């Protein structure tokens, strides 16, 4: 039975586009529509002339000073969103805003706001590359806007403990409104439980998924492959999501490039790699969350990844995979793969527990169920009705 409330779903980008926020907007919206009586979709939001003005300022700053204006999290855009959204929210009981700092920070409404995000700006500054080149004024403004958004929200839900801890540290007075609910896998259909198979096979299939070869730790994944081969382990590295530099070659590396989930043929090829891989390698240099680790869990795929950002919320070290420190190289990853090869029962158990974690936690139905439960416990919905 659906919860008898009206939800206003506020999104800057088009939530019906599966490319928006790596599909998170799309899959969260679908899960909400399955669990509540009515969802009013408000987005995409492109308020003019403010958006054009901010984009122009950003371009001028980049060309003249090499600094960026984070206009998405600016007070100019926040004011424009507030004006545009106000008249559209009079008939909703609850507002849910994924990545909604600017959309909700200055919003005045009787309906309580739930702000959802995979990162806290206060914790991401100096961590994530895309926030390293902000102009000083933009950095200060982004932090101030985030503080206002946290204050204005009835509930702030982060995908990971890393993001939530940063928010609480930056705004301890808002700690009572901060919760952690892991995001789900962005998959169109739930894959069947992984079929039984022996391990190791004649050739270990390692899967690397990332849109940027360097940022996602591609060189470390390649080093792991080459170290395994030096140790006499027959292995293959399948690279999906990016194309390594032309100078990076190995006879046992298969480069698939970017596979578009919106294209049925490419989506099927990606699913086939997830289904047939033995281990996901993700030696990423930074990761706000790591949806790909959730997708790996859906296929019962153990994950070897960096202990950074939101990944420790997804991958349970020693249970559904293994976590590595930032300074560990491909040799360390190869060593762990070889340990699993020598202990196939451990690999099988990890496989089973990864799938179990997906079914119980790392899916959008579970996320939405807990989100709505938290909203009710906080009396967010009842205060608006």
Residue pairs with C-beta under 8 A, 6 or more apart in sequence:
2 34
2 35
2 36
2 37
3 35
3 36
3 37
3 372
4 37
5 36
5 37
5 38
5 93
5 94
5 381
5 385
6 36
6 37
6 38
6 39
6 40
6 91
6 92
6 93
6 94
7 32
7 36
7 38
7 39
7 40
7 92
7 93
7 94
7 95
7 96
8 40
8 42
8 88
8 89
8 92
8 94
8 95
8 96
8 111
9 15
9 29
9 32
9 39
9 40
9 41
9 42
9 43
9 96
10 42
10 43
10 45
10 85
10 95
10 96
10 97
10 100
10 103
10 104
11 20
11 25
11 29
11 41
11 42
11 43
11 44
11 45
11 97
11 98
11 99
11 100
11 103
12 43
12 44
12 45
12 72
12 81
12 99
12 100
12 102
12 103
13 20
13 21
13 25
13 43
13 44
14 20
14 25
14 43
14 44
15 25
15 26
15 28
15 29
15 41
15 43
16 26
16 29
16 41
17 25
17 26
18 26
18 186
18 261
18 262
19 262
20 26
21 98
21 99
22 186
22 291
23 186
23 261
23 291
24 98
24 118
24 183
24 186
24 291
25 98
25 99
26 186
27 184
27 186
27 187
27 364
28 98
28 116
28 364
28 367
28 368
29 39
29 41
30 364
31 184
31 364
31 365
31 367
31 368
32 39
32 96
32 368
33 39
34 365
34 368
35 365
35 368
35 369
35 372
36 372
40 88
40 91
40 92
42 85
42 88
42 89
45 81
45 84
45 85
45 103
47 77
47 80
47 81
47 83
47 84
50 76
50 77
50 79
50 80
51 71
51 77
51 80
53 76
54 69
54 71
54 74
54 76
54 77
55 71
57 69
57 71
58 68
58 69
58 71
61 67
61 68
61 69
61 135
62 68
65 135
66 133
67 133
67 134
67 135
67 138
68 133
68 134
68 135
68 138
69 134
69 135
69 138
70 131
70 134
70 138
70 139
70 141
70 142
71 77
71 138
72 101
72 102
73 101
73 102
73 121
73 141
73 142
73 145
73 146
74 102
74 138
74 141
74 142
74 145
75 105
75 106
75 141
75 144
75 145
77 102
78 101
78 102
78 103
78 105
78 106
78 145
78 148
79 106
81 102
81 103
81 106
81 107
82 106
82 107
82 108
85 103
85 107
85 109
86 107
86 108
86 109
89 95
89 107
89 109
89 111
92 111
93 111
93 381
93 384
93 385
94 111
94 112
94 114
94 375
94 380
94 381
94 384
95 104
95 107
95 109
95 111
95 112
95 113
95 114
96 114
96 116
96 371
97 103
97 104
97 113
97 114
97 115
97 116
98 116
98 117
99 116
99 117
99 118
100 113
100 115
100 116
100 117
100 149
101 115
101 117
101 121
101 145
101 146
101 149
102 145
102 149
104 113
104 115
104 149
104 152
104 153
105 145
105 146
105 148
105 149
105 152
106 148
106 152
107 113
107 152
110 384
111 384
112 153
112 154
112 155
112 375
112 378
112 380
112 381
112 383
112 384
113 152
113 153
113 154
113 155
114 153
114 154
114 155
114 156
114 157
114 371
114 375
114 380
115 149
115 150
115 153
115 155
115 156
115 157
116 156
116 157
116 158
116 159
116 371
117 156
117 157
117 158
117 159
117 163
118 158
118 159
118 160
118 163
118 183
118 288
118 289
118 310
119 128
119 158
119 163
119 166
119 288
119 289
119 309
119 310
120 146
120 158
120 163
120 164
120 166
120 167
120 170
121 131
121 142
121 143
121 146
122 143
122 146
122 166
122 167
122 169
122 170
122 171
123 162
123 163
123 165
123 166
123 167
123 169
123 170
124 131
124 166
124 288
125 131
125 134
125 139
125 142
125 143
126 132
127 286
127 309
128 286
128 288
129 215
129 286
131 139
134 142
143 170
146 170
147 170
147 171
149 156
150 156
150 167
150 171
150 174
150 177
150 178
151 171
151 174
153 177
154 177
154 375
154 378
154 380
154 383
155 177
155 179
155 374
155 375
155 378
155 380
156 167
156 174
156 177
156 178
156 179
157 179
157 180
157 181
157 371
157 374
158 164
158 167
158 178
158 179
158 180
158 181
159 180
159 181
159 182
159 183
159 288
159 289
159 310
159 313
160 180
160 182
160 288
160 289
160 309
160 310
160 311
160 312
160 313
160 314
161 180
161 310
161 312
161 313
162 309
162 310
162 312
162 313
163 180
163 288
163 289
163 310
164 178
164 179
164 180
167 174
167 178
168 174
168 175
168 178
177 378
179 374
180 313
181 367
181 370
181 371
181 374
182 294
182 313
182 314
182 361
182 362
182 367
183 289
183 291
183 294
183 362
183 364
183 367
184 294
184 362
184 363
184 364
184 365
184 366
184 367
185 291
185 294
185 295
185 297
185 298
185 358
185 362
185 363
185 364
186 261
186 291
186 294
186 295
187 295
187 298
188 261
188 267
190 298
190 363
191 271
191 274
191 275
191 298
191 299
193 300
193 355
194 275
194 299
194 300
194 301
194 351
194 355
198 344
199 278
199 340
199 341
199 344
199 347
199 348
200 278
200 341
200 344
201 278
202 234
203 234
203 235
203 236
204 228
204 233
204 234
204 235
204 236
204 278
204 279
204 337
204 341
205 235
205 236
205 238
205 276
205 277
205 278
205 279
206 221
206 224
206 225
206 235
206 236
206 237
206 238
206 277
206 278
206 279
206 280
206 281
206 337
207 237
207 238
207 240
207 273
207 274
207 277
207 279
207 280
207 281
207 296
207 301
208 216
208 218
208 221
208 237
208 238
208 239
208 240
208 241
208 280
208 281
208 282
209 216
209 240
209 241
209 280
209 282
209 292
209 295
209 296
210 216
210 217
210 218
210 241
210 242
210 282
210 284
210 292
211 241
211 242
211 258
212 242
213 219
213 239
213 242
213 243
213 244
213 245
213 248
214 285
215 284
215 285
215 286
216 241
216 242
216 282
216 283
216 284
216 285
217 281
217 282
217 283
217 284
217 285
217 306
218 239
218 242
218 244
218 248
219 248
219 330
220 281
220 283
220 329
220 330
220 333
221 237
221 239
221 281
221 283
221 330
221 333
222 237
222 244
222 248
222 250
222 253
222 330
223 329
223 330
223 331
223 333
223 334
224 237
224 281
224 283
224 330
224 331
224 333
224 334
224 337
225 235
225 236
225 237
225 250
225 252
225 253
225 330
225 334
226 250
226 330
227 330
227 331
227 333
227 334
228 235
228 334
228 337
228 338
229 235
229 252
231 334
231 338
233 334
233 337
233 338
233 341
235 252
235 337
236 252
236 253
236 254
237 250
237 252
237 253
237 254
237 281
238 253
238 254
238 256
238 273
238 277
239 253
239 254
239 255
239 256
240 256
240 257
240 258
240 259
240 270
240 273
241 257
241 258
241 259
242 257
242 258
243 255
243 257
243 258
244 253
244 255
256 269
256 270
256 273
259 266
259 267
259 269
259 270
260 266
260 267
261 267
261 270
274 295
274 296
274 298
274 299
274 301
275 299
277 299
277 301
278 301
278 302
278 347
279 301
279 302
279 303
279 304
279 337
279 340
280 292
280 293
280 296
280 301
280 302
280 303
280 304
280 305
280 321
281 304
281 305
281 333
282 290
282 292
282 293
282 303
282 304
282 305
282 306
282 311
283 304
283 305
283 306
283 324
283 330
283 333
284 290
284 305
284 306
284 308
284 309
284 311
285 306
285 308
285 326
286 308
286 309
287 305
287 306
287 308
287 309
287 310
287 311
288 309
288 310
289 309
289 310
289 311
289 313
289 314
290 305
290 309
290 310
290 311
290 314
290 315
293 303
293 305
293 311
293 314
293 315
293 321
294 314
294 358
294 362
294 363
296 302
296 303
296 354
297 303
297 314
297 320
297 354
297 355
297 357
297 358
297 362
298 355
298 358
298 362
298 363
299 355
300 351
300 352
300 354
300 355
301 351
301 354
302 320
302 321
302 322
302 340
302 347
302 350
302 351
302 354
303 314
303 315
303 320
303 321
303 322
303 354
304 321
304 322
304 324
304 333
304 336
304 337
305 311
305 315
305 321
305 322
305 323
305 324
306 323
306 324
306 325
306 326
307 317
307 323
307 324
307 325
307 326
308 326
311 323
312 323
314 362
315 321
315 322
315 323
316 353
316 357
317 323
319 350
319 353
320 350
320 353
320 354
320 357
321 350
321 354
322 336
324 332
324 333
324 336
339 346
340 346
340 347
340 350
341 347
360 366
375 381
376 382
